[in-house]
Amino acid sequence: MSAPLADRLRPETIDDVVGQRHLLAPGKALRSIIESGDIPNLVFYGPAGVGKTTVASIIAKRTNRSLRKLNGTTAGTADIRSIFAEVDTFSAPNGILLYLDEIQYLNKKQQQTLLEFIENGKIALIASTTENPYFYVYNAILSRSTVFEFKTVEKKEIERAVRRGFSYLEQDRGQPIKVPDEVIVHIASACGGDVRKSMNAVELCVLSSPIEDGIRVVSLDLAKELTQRSTMRYDREGDEHYDVISAFQKSMRGSDPDAALHYLGRLLEAGDLPSACRRLLVCVCEDVGLAYPQAIPIVKSCVDAALQIGLPEARIPLADAVVLVSNSPKSNSAYRALDAAIADIRNGKAGSIPRHLQNKHYDGEDNPNKGQFYQYAHEYPNHWVNQQYLPNELKDSHYYQYGDNKNEQAYRMYWEKIKKR
């Protein structure tokens, strides 16, 4: 069985790498490091299929160190130690370049084992991860490494790779292949910035396309069928999950229904109905709040309906809720006021509850001023009476500030009128 097309076409020089110009263009830091031949410990961070392994392979060819590879999903401490046992032997006279893919899967003890062998400089480590290394990689390793973030590859760059893939297969198979430009554009758009996915799609298109008059013809319909749902970059346990739900709420908060619906679609296409519902409920309370408090029970009803009917129909009430939240006036005054009160409590500003608010109806012998003296607000005009509610230590504190929306300004004018009277 031949290797996958992505492996057969793996670039051998920096200039052949698709994308990552922010790292590999002339004068950029990573390119300068590679060209120097003196390779420090590196951590490559980014989504799958964007060139991390390719760049590591190019680095390995430019150094005189012996290349060794491990994958964090299968490697154990014994595997790490067996590689380090080769240092200063005939198999690795100039040291070792260790490429460790998916380092996030190594536990802390395994990463500590790794640390003790990279400190003396005889082993250069290139580690790659699809997760944020500052969350998943041992701090001591990070402090001895330089982190470079790889980005998803732009569509125009992937189009170049797709054309190269079809051209390679045409020569390799010795058979003409007719590929309309619209097919190339679609594959480049549908792979979600993943070059490996685009190469897989190219290979599948060639394998499954019909032959007409000795020419293999790749149609747009076939390309669409083979790339269906391939654009999704989503992992419920990874960075992409948190990025999507963050963008989802921030779009609703920013009153952009188009963007909010886009991110809702990404959540639902990934089957992540619970995250969509949770974030909606948080957003309507946090970001709409008192500006339109009636939105809270409406959104709750939409969420309940969505959870009851399930996907795919759940998208209907959720779409209603997302557009409602996006278009609603916004206020975060209530929860900001609560956060300010909690901040005082955490800083030790609490004090004793005033006697007239306590839940007791007797006084000890040591209290010379007998009686609770609580004033029941409903016995006074407009159901309000001026009395102290905060502890003495905080009696002049103000946490809540009226928002500038219609509802809260109406509250403000109502209470100012009553309290002044």
C-alpha positions as CSV (number, residue, x, y, z in Angstrom):
1,M,0.0,0.0,0.0
2,S,1.4,3.4,-1.0
3,A,1.7,6.2,1.6
4,P,-1.0,8.8,1.8
5,L,-0.7,11.6,-0.7
6,A,0.0,14.1,2.1
7,D,3.1,12.1,3.0
8,R,4.3,11.6,-0.6
9,L,4.0,15.3,-1.2
10,R,5.5,16.5,2.1
11,P,7.6,19.6,1.4
12,E,11.4,19.2,1.7
13,T,12.3,22.9,1.9
14,I,11.0,25.8,3.8
15,D,9.8,27.6,0.7
16,D,7.7,24.6,-0.3
17,V,5.7,24.7,3.0
18,V,2.1,25.8,2.5
19,G,1.1,28.7,4.7
20,Q,2.8,29.8,8.0
21,R,4.4,32.9,6.4
22,H,4.3,34.6,9.8
23,L,6.9,32.0,10.9
24,L,8.8,31.0,7.7
25,A,9.0,34.1,5.5
26,P,12.6,35.4,5.1
27,G,13.7,37.2,8.2
28,K,11.2,35.6,10.5
29,A,12.5,34.1,13.7
30,L,11.7,30.4,13.1
31,R,13.2,30.5,9.6
32,S,16.3,32.2,10.9
33,I,16.7,29.5,13.6
34,I,16.2,26.7,11.0
35,E,18.8,28.3,8.6
36,S,21.3,28.6,11.5
37,G,21.4,24.8,11.9
38,D,21.7,25.3,15.7
39,I,18.4,24.0,16.9
40,P,17.1,24.9,20.4
41,N,14.2,23.2,22.1
42,L,11.0,24.1,20.3
43,V,7.3,23.7,20.9
44,F,5.0,23.9,17.9
45,Y,1.4,24.7,18.8
46,G,-1.5,24.7,16.4
47,P,-4.3,22.6,14.8
48,A,-3.8,19.4,12.9
49,G,-2.7,19.4,9.3
50,V,-1.0,22.8,9.2
51,G,2.7,21.9,8.8
52,K,4.1,21.2,12.3
53,T,5.4,17.7,11.4
54,T,6.6,19.0,8.0
55,V,8.6,21.8,9.5
56,A,10.1,19.4,12.1
57,S,11.2,17.1,9.3
58,I,12.8,19.9,7.4
59,I,14.7,20.9,10.6
60,A,15.9,17.3,11.0
61,K,17.4,17.3,7.5
62,R,19.3,20.6,8.2
63,T,21.0,19.4,11.3
64,N,23.6,16.7,11.8
65,R,21.8,15.2,14.8
66,S,20.2,11.8,14.6
67,L,16.4,12.1,14.3
68,R,14.2,10.1,16.6
69,K,10.4,10.3,16.7
70,L,7.8,9.5,19.4
71,N,4.1,10.1,19.7
72,G,2.7,11.1,23.0
73,T,-0.4,8.9,22.5
74,T,1.7,5.7,22.6
75,A,5.0,6.6,24.1
76,G,5.9,5.6,27.7
77,T,8.7,6.4,30.0
78,A,10.7,3.4,28.8
79,D,10.5,4.6,25.2
80,I,11.9,8.0,26.3
81,R,14.7,6.4,28.2
82,S,15.6,4.1,25.4
83,I,16.2,7.0,23.1
84,F,18.2,8.9,25.6
85,A,20.4,5.8,26.1
86,E,21.7,6.4,22.6
87,V,23.3,9.7,23.5
88,D,27.2,9.6,23.0
89,T,27.0,6.3,21.2
90,F,27.9,5.4,17.6
91,S,24.3,5.7,16.6
92,A,24.1,9.3,17.7
93,P,27.6,10.8,17.7
94,N,26.4,14.4,17.4
95,G,23.4,14.2,19.7
96,I,19.8,13.5,19.1
97,L,16.9,15.6,17.7
98,L,13.8,14.2,19.3
99,Y,10.5,15.0,17.5
100,L,7.7,14.4,20.0
101,D,4.2,14.6,18.5
102,E,1.2,15.2,20.7
103,I,3.2,16.0,23.8
104,Q,0.0,16.9,25.7
105,Y,-0.7,13.2,26.1
106,L,2.4,12.6,28.2
107,N,1.6,12.8,31.9
108,K,3.6,15.1,34.3
109,K,6.0,12.3,35.4
110,Q,6.8,11.4,31.8
111,Q,7.4,15.1,30.9
112,Q,9.7,15.3,34.0
113,T,11.6,12.3,32.7
114,L,12.0,14.1,29.4
115,L,13.2,17.3,31.2
116,E,16.2,15.7,32.8
117,F,17.6,14.6,29.4
118,I,17.2,17.9,27.5
119,E,18.9,20.1,30.0
120,N,22.5,19.3,29.0
121,G,22.0,20.1,25.4
122,K,22.8,16.7,23.9
123,I,19.2,16.3,23.0
124,A,17.2,19.0,21.1
125,L,13.5,18.6,21.6
126,I,10.9,19.6,19.0
127,A,7.4,19.0,20.6
128,S,4.1,19.5,18.8
129,T,0.7,19.9,20.3
130,T,-2.8,20.7,19.1
131,E,-3.7,22.1,22.5
132,N,-2.5,25.3,24.3
133,P,1.0,24.3,25.6
134,Y,0.6,26.7,28.5
135,F,-2.2,24.5,29.8
136,Y,-0.8,21.0,28.9
137,V,3.0,21.2,28.9
138,Y,5.1,21.1,32.0
139,N,6.3,24.6,33.0
140,A,9.9,23.5,33.3
141,I,9.9,22.3,29.7
142,L,8.3,25.5,28.5
143,S,10.8,27.6,30.3
144,R,13.6,25.8,28.3
145,S,11.8,26.0,25.0
146,T,10.6,28.5,22.4
147,V,6.9,28.3,21.5
148,F,5.8,28.9,17.9
149,E,2.1,29.0,17.1
150,F,1.0,27.6,13.7
151,K,-2.2,29.0,12.2
152,T,-4.8,27.4,10.0
153,V,-3.7,27.7,6.4
154,E,-5.5,30.3,4.2
155,K,-7.6,29.2,1.3
156,K,-5.4,30.6,-1.4
157,E,-2.4,28.8,0.0
158,I,-4.3,25.5,0.1
159,E,-5.4,26.0,-3.5
160,R,-1.7,25.9,-4.4
161,A,-1.3,22.6,-2.6
162,V,-4.5,21.1,-4.2
163,R,-3.3,21.9,-7.7
164,R,0.1,20.3,-6.9
165,G,-1.7,17.2,-5.5
166,F,-3.7,16.7,-8.7
167,S,-0.7,17.3,-10.9
168,Y,1.4,14.8,-8.9
169,L,-1.3,12.1,-9.2
170,E,-1.7,12.8,-12.9
171,Q,2.0,12.1,-13.4
172,D,2.2,9.2,-10.9
173,R,-0.8,7.4,-12.5
174,G,0.2,8.3,-16.0
175,Q,-3.4,9.3,-16.8
176,P,-4.8,12.7,-17.6
177,I,-7.0,14.2,-14.9
178,K,-9.5,17.0,-15.7
179,V,-10.1,19.2,-12.7
180,P,-12.3,22.3,-13.1
181,D,-11.2,25.4,-11.1
182,E,-14.4,25.3,-9.1
183,V,-13.4,21.9,-7.8
184,I,-10.0,23.2,-6.6
185,V,-11.7,26.2,-5.0
186,H,-14.3,24.0,-3.2
187,I,-11.7,21.6,-1.8
188,A,-9.5,24.4,-0.5
189,S,-12.6,26.0,1.1
190,A,-14.0,22.8,2.6
191,C,-10.9,21.5,4.3
192,G,-11.1,24.0,7.2
193,G,-7.5,25.2,6.8
194,D,-6.1,21.6,7.1
195,V,-3.7,20.8,4.3
196,R,-3.7,17.1,5.1
197,K,-7.5,17.0,4.7
198,S,-7.2,18.7,1.4
199,M,-4.7,16.1,0.1
200,N,-7.0,13.3,1.3
201,A,-9.8,14.9,-0.6
202,V,-7.7,15.2,-3.7
203,E,-6.7,11.5,-3.5
204,L,-10.3,10.4,-2.9
205,C,-11.6,12.5,-5.9
206,V,-9.1,10.8,-8.2
207,L,-9.8,7.3,-6.9
208,S,-13.6,7.7,-7.3
209,S,-14.0,9.8,-10.4
210,P,-15.2,8.3,-13.7
211,I,-13.1,7.9,-16.8
212,E,-14.4,9.5,-20.0
213,D,-12.5,9.0,-23.2
214,G,-9.4,8.0,-21.3
215,I,-9.5,11.1,-19.1
216,R,-10.4,10.9,-15.4
217,V,-13.0,13.7,-14.8
218,V,-13.4,15.2,-11.3
219,S,-16.8,16.9,-10.9
220,L,-17.9,19.5,-8.4
221,D,-20.7,17.2,-7.1
222,L,-18.2,14.5,-6.4
223,A,-15.9,16.9,-4.6
224,K,-18.8,18.2,-2.5
225,E,-19.9,14.6,-1.6
226,L,-16.4,13.6,-0.5
227,T,-15.7,16.8,1.5
228,Q,-19.1,16.9,3.3
229,R,-18.7,18.1,6.9
230,S,-14.9,18.1,6.6
231,T,-14.7,21.8,7.4
232,M,-15.4,21.3,11.1
233,R,-12.5,21.9,13.5
234,Y,-14.0,21.1,16.8
235,D,-13.0,19.1,19.9
236,R,-15.2,19.2,22.9
237,E,-12.2,18.8,25.2
238,G,-9.8,21.1,23.3
239,D,-9.1,24.7,22.6
240,E,-11.4,24.9,19.6
241,H,-14.4,24.1,21.9
242,Y,-13.6,27.0,24.2
243,D,-12.8,29.3,21.2
244,V,-16.2,28.6,19.6
245,I,-18.3,29.1,22.7
246,S,-16.3,32.2,23.6
247,A,-17.0,33.6,20.1
248,F,-20.7,32.6,20.4
249,Q,-21.3,34.6,23.6
250,K,-19.2,37.6,22.5
251,S,-21.1,37.8,19.3
252,M,-24.4,37.9,21.1
253,R,-23.0,40.4,23.6
254,G,-21.8,42.5,20.7
255,S,-25.3,42.4,19.1
256,D,-24.2,40.7,15.9
257,P,-26.9,38.1,15.1
258,D,-25.1,36.9,11.9
259,A,-21.9,36.0,13.8
260,A,-23.9,34.5,16.7
261,L,-25.9,32.3,14.3
262,H,-22.7,31.2,12.6
263,Y,-21.1,30.0,15.9
264,L,-24.4,28.4,17.0
265,G,-24.3,26.5,13.7
266,R,-20.8,25.3,14.4
267,L,-21.8,24.1,17.9
268,L,-24.8,22.2,16.5
269,E,-23.0,20.7,13.5
270,A,-20.6,19.3,16.1
271,G,-23.6,17.9,18.0
272,D,-22.8,20.0,21.0
273,L,-26.3,21.0,22.0
274,P,-25.6,21.3,25.8
275,S,-22.8,23.9,25.3
276,A,-25.1,26.0,23.1
277,C,-27.9,25.9,25.6
278,R,-25.6,26.7,28.6
279,R,-24.0,29.6,26.9
280,L,-27.3,31.1,25.8
281,L,-28.6,31.0,29.4
282,V,-25.5,32.6,30.7
283,C,-25.5,35.3,28.0
284,V,-29.1,36.3,28.5
285,C,-28.6,36.8,32.2
286,E,-25.1,38.3,32.0
287,D,-25.3,40.5,29.0
288,V,-29.0,41.3,28.6
289,G,-30.0,41.3,32.2
290,L,-32.2,44.1,33.5
291,A,-32.2,45.9,30.2
292,Y,-34.9,43.3,29.1
293,P,-35.4,40.9,32.0
294,Q,-38.4,39.3,30.1
295,A,-35.8,37.8,27.8
296,I,-34.6,35.5,30.5
297,P,-37.7,33.3,30.8
298,I,-38.2,33.4,27.0
299,V,-34.7,32.1,26.4
300,K,-35.2,29.5,29.1
301,S,-38.3,28.3,27.3
302,C,-36.4,28.0,24.0
303,V,-33.7,26.1,25.7
304,D,-36.1,23.7,27.4
305,A,-37.8,23.1,24.0
306,A,-34.5,22.5,22.3
307,L,-33.4,19.9,24.9
308,Q,-36.8,18.2,24.8
309,I,-37.0,17.8,21.0
310,G,-33.3,17.3,20.4
311,L,-31.3,17.7,17.2
312,P,-31.8,18.5,14.4
313,E,-35.1,20.4,15.2
314,A,-33.5,21.9,18.4
315,R,-31.9,24.4,16.1
316,I,-35.3,26.1,15.5
317,P,-36.0,27.4,19.1
318,L,-32.3,28.1,19.6
319,A,-32.2,30.3,16.5
320,D,-35.1,32.3,17.9
321,A,-33.3,32.7,21.2
322,V,-30.0,33.7,19.7
323,V,-31.5,36.3,17.5
324,L,-33.6,37.6,20.5
325,V,-30.5,37.9,22.7
326,S,-28.4,39.5,19.9
327,N,-31.0,42.1,19.2
328,S,-31.9,42.8,22.9
329,P,-30.7,45.9,24.7
330,K,-27.7,45.1,26.9
331,S,-26.9,45.6,30.6
332,N,-24.5,43.9,33.0
333,S,-25.3,46.2,35.9
334,A,-26.7,43.5,38.2
335,Y,-23.9,41.0,38.1
336,R,-21.3,43.7,38.2
337,A,-22.9,45.0,41.4
338,L,-22.8,41.4,42.8
339,D,-19.1,41.0,41.9
340,A,-18.3,44.3,43.7
341,A,-20.1,43.1,46.8
342,I,-18.3,39.7,46.7
343,A,-15.0,41.6,46.3
344,D,-15.6,43.4,49.6
345,I,-16.6,40.2,51.3
346,R,-13.4,38.4,50.1
347,N,-11.4,41.4,51.3
348,G,-12.8,40.9,54.8
349,K,-15.3,43.7,54.6
350,A,-18.4,42.2,56.0
351,G,-19.3,43.3,59.5
352,S,-22.1,42.3,61.8
353,I,-25.7,42.3,60.5
354,P,-27.6,45.2,62.0
355,R,-29.7,44.3,65.0
356,H,-33.0,45.2,63.5
357,L,-32.4,42.8,60.6
358,Q,-31.4,39.8,62.6
359,N,-33.6,36.8,62.9
360,K,-34.1,36.9,66.7
361,H,-36.7,38.6,68.9
362,Y,-35.1,38.9,72.2
363,D,-32.1,40.6,73.7
364,G,-29.5,39.5,76.1
365,E,-29.1,41.1,79.5
366,D,-26.0,42.9,78.2
367,N,-28.1,44.9,75.7
368,P,-29.2,48.2,77.4
369,N,-31.4,49.1,74.4
370,K,-34.0,46.4,74.3
371,G,-36.0,45.7,71.1
372,Q,-35.3,44.9,67.5
373,F,-36.7,48.2,66.1
374,Y,-37.2,46.8,62.5
375,Q,-39.4,48.9,60.4
376,Y,-41.7,46.9,58.1
377,A,-41.6,48.6,54.7
378,H,-45.1,47.8,53.7
379,E,-46.5,49.8,56.6
380,Y,-45.1,53.0,55.0
381,P,-46.1,55.1,52.0
382,N,-45.0,53.6,48.7
383,H,-43.8,50.5,50.7
384,W,-40.5,52.1,51.6
385,V,-38.9,53.5,54.7
386,N,-35.5,54.9,55.2
387,Q,-33.5,52.5,57.4
388,Q,-30.0,51.0,57.3
389,Y,-29.6,47.5,55.8
390,L,-25.9,47.2,55.2
391,P,-23.5,46.4,58.1
392,N,-22.1,49.5,59.9
393,E,-18.7,48.8,58.3
394,L,-20.3,49.1,54.8
395,K,-23.2,51.5,55.4
396,D,-22.0,54.0,52.8
397,S,-21.1,51.4,50.1
398,H,-22.8,51.5,46.7
399,Y,-22.5,48.5,44.5
400,Y,-25.4,48.8,42.0
401,Q,-25.3,51.5,39.4
402,Y,-28.4,51.9,37.2
403,G,-27.8,50.9,33.5
404,D,-28.5,53.5,30.8
405,N,-31.3,51.4,29.3
406,K,-35.0,52.3,29.3
407,N,-35.9,49.8,32.1
408,E,-33.3,50.6,34.6
409,Q,-33.7,54.4,34.0
410,A,-37.4,54.0,34.8
411,Y,-36.5,52.2,38.0
412,R,-34.0,55.0,38.9
413,M,-36.5,57.8,38.3
414,Y,-39.2,55.9,40.3
415,W,-37.0,55.4,43.4
416,E,-35.4,58.8,43.3
417,K,-38.8,60.3,43.4
418,I,-40.0,58.2,46.3
419,K,-36.8,58.4,48.3
420,K,-36.5,62.2,47.9
421,R,-40.1,62.5,49.1
